[in-house]
Amino acid sequence: MEISGLISALVIGIVIGVLGRLAVPGRQHIGVLWTILVGIVAALLGSALAGALGVRDTNGVDWVEWLIQIALAALGVVALSRTKVARVRH
């Protein structure tokens, strides 16, 4: 993977992670780096899922792919936040 690909993955991960975090109501107990990591994983998994569903490449903006990625990021933020809170309580 070239440096431009890594930078693109980082930027997309930031955007998807932040949007996923904003989609979750309340306070999340994870940091910025975790948000970015969740966003990158959600972007990759969302692209794969959109490809499997046949909605990855469309004319114009791939809204369905974006929604899948954001939903996965929101789920990841919730899961990680709950894990962190559970660890702190013990």
Backbone as CSV, one residue per row, in Angstrom:
resi,resn,N_x,N_y,N_z,CA_x,CA_y,CA_z,C_x,C_y,C_z
1,MET,0.843,-1.165,0.000,0.000,0.000,0.000,0.897,1.240,0.000
2,GLU,0.563,2.176,-0.843,1.345,3.405,-0.941,0.983,4.352,0.191
3,ILE,1.805,5.368,0.382,1.580,6.348,1.436,0.261,7.084,1.232
4,SER,-0.108,7.339,-0.022,-1.386,8.016,-0.273,-2.552,7.134,0.156
5,GLY,-2.424,5.834,-0.014,-3.459,4.908,0.437,-3.587,4.892,1.949
6,LEU,-2.452,4.954,2.643,-2.475,5.003,4.104,-3.095,6.299,4.605
7,ILE,-2.746,7.397,3.965,-3.313,8.693,4.353,-4.814,8.703,4.089
8,SER,-5.229,8.156,2.950,-6.655,8.073,2.638,-7.397,7.237,3.670
9,ALA,-6.835,6.091,4.047,-7.462,5.227,5.049,-7.580,5.945,6.384
10,LEU,-6.565,6.718,6.743,-6.592,7.466,7.993,-7.670,8.541,7.968
11,VAL,-7.736,9.290,6.878,-8.733,10.363,6.766,-10.146,9.784,6.747
12,ILE,-10.357,8.746,5.967,-11.683,8.112,5.914,-12.028,7.522,7.276
13,GLY,-11.052,6.926,7.943,-11.279,6.380,9.283,-11.665,7.449,10.285
14,ILE,-11.032,8.598,10.198,-11.376,9.707,11.089,-12.811,10.149,10.840
15,VAL,-13.143,10.356,9.583,-14.491,10.826,9.228,-15.553,9.806,9.660
16,ILE,-15.358,8.544,9.305,-16.328,7.506,9.644,-16.417,7.337,11.161
17,GLY,-15.280,7.348,11.845,-15.275,7.216,13.307,-16.010,8.351,13.993
18,VAL,-15.745,9.581,13.553,-16.420,10.744,14.148,-17.916,10.703,13.866
19,LEU,-18.298,10.384,12.632,-19.725,10.302,12.308,-20.412,9.184,13.095
20,GLY,-19.734,8.070,13.240,-20.278,6.974,14.039,-20.416,7.356,15.495
21,ARG,-19.450,8.087,15.990,-19.498,8.549,17.388,-20.620,9.562,17.590
22,LEU,-20.811,10.441,16.613,-21.893,11.425,16.701,-23.269,10.769,16.629
23,ALA,-23.355,9.621,15.983,-24.633,8.918,15.854,-25.063,8.262,17.165
24,VAL,-24.135,8.113,18.090,-24.432,7.468,19.367,-24.753,8.547,20.403
25,PRO,-25.949,8.495,20.998,-26.287,9.509,22.004,-25.501,9.311,23.297
26,GLY,-25.312,10.389,24.014,-24.627,10.316,25.304,-23.124,10.414,25.169
27,ARG,-22.466,10.200,26.300,-21.007,10.297,26.359,-20.390,8.932,26.098
28,GLN,-19.351,8.919,25.265,-18.623,7.681,25.020,-17.301,7.751,25.776
29,HIS,-16.909,6.636,26.314,-15.710,6.578,27.147,-14.513,6.004,26.386
30,ILE,-14.316,6.486,25.170,-13.148,6.073,24.397,-12.437,7.321,23.885
31,GLY,-11.169,7.181,23.613,-10.381,8.306,23.157,-10.394,8.477,21.642
32,VAL,-9.656,9.471,21.213,-9.594,9.821,19.795,-8.963,8.700,18.977
33,LEU,-7.901,8.110,19.464,-7.234,7.043,18.707,-8.135,5.830,18.538
34,TRP,-8.897,5.491,19.584,-9.846,4.385,19.463,-10.937,4.715,18.464
35,THR,-11.384,5.975,18.472,-12.406,6.409,17.520,-11.897,6.252,16.092
36,ILE,-10.655,6.657,15.839,-10.058,6.531,14.511,-9.924,5.056,14.129
37,LEU,-9.456,4.237,15.048,-9.292,2.809,14.769,-10.639,2.152,14.463
38,VAL,-11.656,2.468,15.254,-13.004,1.944,14.991,-13.475,2.407,13.616
39,GLY,-13.212,3.668,13.278,-13.612,4.209,11.982,-12.928,3.507,10.819
40,ILE,-11.647,3.226,10.947,-10.913,2.541,9.882,-11.452,1.123,9.693
41,VAL,-11.654,0.413,10.796,-12.190,-0.953,10.709,-13.606,-0.932,10.118
42,ALA,-14.422,0.021,10.571,-15.790,0.125,10.051,-15.797,0.468,8.567
43,ALA,-14.879,1.328,8.139,-14.802,1.680,6.720,-14.435,0.465,5.875
44,LEU,-13.473,-0.315,6.340,-13.063,-1.509,5.593,-14.171,-2.559,5.568
45,LEU,-14.755,-2.843,6.735,-15.827,-3.833,6.787,-17.063,-3.355,6.025
46,GLY,-17.365,-2.070,6.132,-18.515,-1.514,5.423,-18.356,-1.594,3.917
47,SER,-17.144,-1.348,3.430,-16.887,-1.474,1.989,-17.059,-2.911,1.527
48,ALA,-16.558,-3.853,2.330,-16.695,-5.266,1.982,-18.161,-5.686,1.992
49,LEU,-18.900,-5.243,2.996,-20.321,-5.581,3.084,-21.110,-4.944,1.950
50,ALA,-20.802,-3.695,1.628,-21.475,-3.023,0.505,-21.173,-3.742,-0.804
51,GLY,-19.940,-4.215,-0.968,-19.589,-4.977,-2.160,-20.355,-6.279,-2.246
52,ALA,-20.523,-6.945,-1.103,-21.265,-8.209,-1.077,-22.745,-7.986,-1.389
53,LEU,-23.258,-6.825,-0.991,-24.660,-6.497,-1.255,-24.875,-5.898,-2.641
54,GLY,-23.771,-5.588,-3.332,-23.850,-5.032,-4.676,-24.158,-3.541,-4.731
55,VAL,-23.883,-2.825,-3.643,-24.158,-1.381,-3.613,-22.879,-0.562,-3.436
56,ARG,-21.743,-1.174,-3.660,-20.469,-0.475,-3.433,-20.193,0.576,-4.499
57,ASP,-20.373,0.231,-5.751,-20.070,1.146,-6.847,-21.357,1.570,-7.537
58,THR,-21.713,2.823,-7.325,-22.907,3.370,-7.952,-22.528,4.659,-8.663
59,ASN,-23.444,5.194,-9.447,-23.203,6.487,-10.074,-23.346,7.569,-9.012
60,GLY,-22.346,8.404,-8.887,-22.399,9.476,-7.889,-21.874,9.012,-6.544
61,VAL,-22.427,9.600,-5.502,-21.997,9.294,-4.139,-22.587,7.958,-3.708
62,ASP,-21.785,7.152,-3.077,-22.213,5.835,-2.607,-22.829,5.968,-1.208
63,TRP,-24.055,6.500,-1.159,-24.710,6.790,0.118,-24.940,5.536,0.941
64,VAL,-25.332,4.457,0.309,-25.616,3.225,1.048,-24.339,2.705,1.712
65,GLU,-23.238,2.756,0.978,-21.953,2.317,1.551,-21.582,3.183,2.745
66,TRP,-21.750,4.490,2.618,-21.448,5.409,3.727,-22.319,5.091,4.939
67,LEU,-23.608,4.868,4.714,-24.507,4.561,5.830,-24.122,3.256,6.521
68,ILE,-23.738,2.262,5.749,-23.287,0.993,6.329,-22.034,1.232,7.170
69,GLN,-21.082,1.978,6.639,-19.841,2.250,7.362,-20.106,3.021,8.660
70,ILE,-20.967,4.022,8.597,-21.274,4.824,9.784,-22.006,3.974,10.824
71,ALA,-22.935,3.144,10.379,-23.648,2.263,11.309,-22.682,1.295,11.996
72,LEU,-21.756,0.739,11.235,-20.760,-0.164,11.828,-19.859,0.581,12.809
73,ALA,-19.496,1.807,12.478,-18.675,2.609,13.387,-19.441,2.911,14.673
74,ALA,-20.731,3.241,14.553,-21.548,3.503,15.744,-21.616,2.260,16.629
75,LEU,-21.820,1.096,16.009,-21.839,-0.149,16.780,-20.493,-0.402,17.456
76,GLY,-19.412,-0.129,16.733,-18.077,-0.309,17.303,-17.811,0.640,18.460
77,VAL,-18.256,1.888,18.329,-18.071,2.871,19.406,-18.842,2.434,20.645
78,VAL,-20.088,1.998,20.456,-20.902,1.542,21.590,-20.260,0.339,22.259
79,ALA,-19.848,-0.641,21.473,-19.253,-1.860,22.023,-17.971,-1.552,22.785
80,LEU,-17.114,-0.751,22.200,-15.847,-0.428,22.846,-16.065,0.428,24.079
81,SER,-16.983,1.371,24.011,-17.276,2.227,25.148,-17.812,1.408,26.312
82,ARG,-18.703,0.471,26.034,-19.255,-0.379,27.099,-18.181,-1.276,27.688
83,THR,-17.283,-1.760,26.864,-16.181,-2.596,27.352,-15.282,-1.793,28.286
84,LYS,-14.980,-0.564,27.890,-14.117,0.285,28.711,-14.797,0.629,30.035
85,VAL,-16.103,0.933,29.998,-16.834,1.267,31.216,-16.889,0.051,32.131
86,ALA,-17.119,-1.120,31.587,-17.181,-2.347,32.373,-15.835,-2.627,33.041
87,ARG,-14.734,-2.349,32.331,-13.412,-2.556,32.911,-13.140,-1.588,34.051
88,VAL,-13.600,-0.353,33.917,-13.369,0.660,34.946,-14.167,0.339,36.207
89,ARG,-15.368,-0.209,36.056,-16.236,-0.513,37.208,-15.725,-1.671,38.038
90,HIS,-14.919,-2.557,37.456,-14.421,-3.705,38.203,-13.198,-3.394,38.965
